[in-house]
Amino acid sequence: MADDILADDEQREMLADMMQCMPPSRVDRVMGWRNGTCMAAIRSGRMRYIQLPGSSRMLVTPRFVTEFVDKHCTFLMPSCA
């Protein structure tokens, strides 16, 4: 029975993430990225997206943005001089 509850929590988490999906251009604005960055990541296969059946519109969830940043972005620390 505990497994059923865990599965329900995971499904709720996934649904909450999907309900926050946005088009790539909005992701660029929210993240402060140059226009077209998110779409370039999608086209290169580095960022996942959602596409509903019969639609050409691509949508990105916060989880997909987090995965992209975690796997593909480099963080540089300023040197302490």
C-alpha positions in Angstrom: 0.0 0.0 0.0 2.9 2.4 0.7 4.0 1.9 -2.9 0.6 3.2 -4.1 0.9 6.3 -2.0 4.5 7.0 -3.3 3.3 6.5 -6.9 0.5 9.0 -6.3 2.9 11.6 -4.8 5.2 11.2 -7.8 2.3 11.6 -10.2 1.2 14.7 -8.4 4.7 16.1 -8.6 4.9 15.5 -12.3 1.5 17.0 -12.9 2.4 20.1 -10.8 5.6 20.5 -12.9 3.7 20.1 -16.2 1.1 22.7 -15.2 3.9 25.2 -15.1 5.1 24.5 -18.6 5.9 27.5 -20.9 7.1 28.1 -24.4 10.8 28.3 -25.1 10.8 32.0 -25.7 9.3 32.6 -22.2 12.0 30.3 -20.6 14.6 32.5 -22.3 13.0 35.7 -20.7 12.5 34.1 -17.3 16.1 32.7 -17.2 17.7 35.9 -18.6 19.1 33.9 -21.6 19.6 35.3 -25.1 16.5 34.9 -27.3 16.6 31.4 -28.9 18.8 29.7 -26.4 16.0 27.3 -25.1 14.9 26.5 -28.7 18.5 25.8 -29.7 18.9 23.4 -26.7 15.7 21.6 -27.7 16.8 21.3 -31.3 20.2 20.0 -30.3 18.6 17.3 -28.1 20.0 18.8 -24.9 16.6 19.9 -23.4 13.5 17.8 -23.2 10.1 19.3 -24.1 6.4 18.4 -24.2 4.5 18.4 -27.5 0.8 17.6 -27.4 -0.7 15.3 -30.1 -1.7 17.3 -33.2 0.2 20.4 -32.1 3.4 21.9 -33.3 3.9 23.9 -30.1 6.7 22.9 -27.8 6.5 23.5 -24.1 9.2 23.2 -21.4 8.6 22.5 -17.7 10.8 23.8 -14.8 12.1 20.3 -14.4 13.4 20.2 -18.0 15.1 23.5 -17.4 16.7 22.3 -14.2 18.0 19.1 -16.0 19.4 21.2 -18.8 21.2 23.6 -16.4 22.5 20.6 -14.3 23.8 18.6 -17.3 25.0 21.3 -19.8 25.8 24.6 -18.1 29.2 25.5 -16.7 29.4 27.6 -13.6 32.5 29.7 -13.2 33.7 31.2 -9.9 35.5 34.5 -10.0 39.1 34.2 -8.9 39.9 35.6 -5.5 42.8 37.9 -6.0 
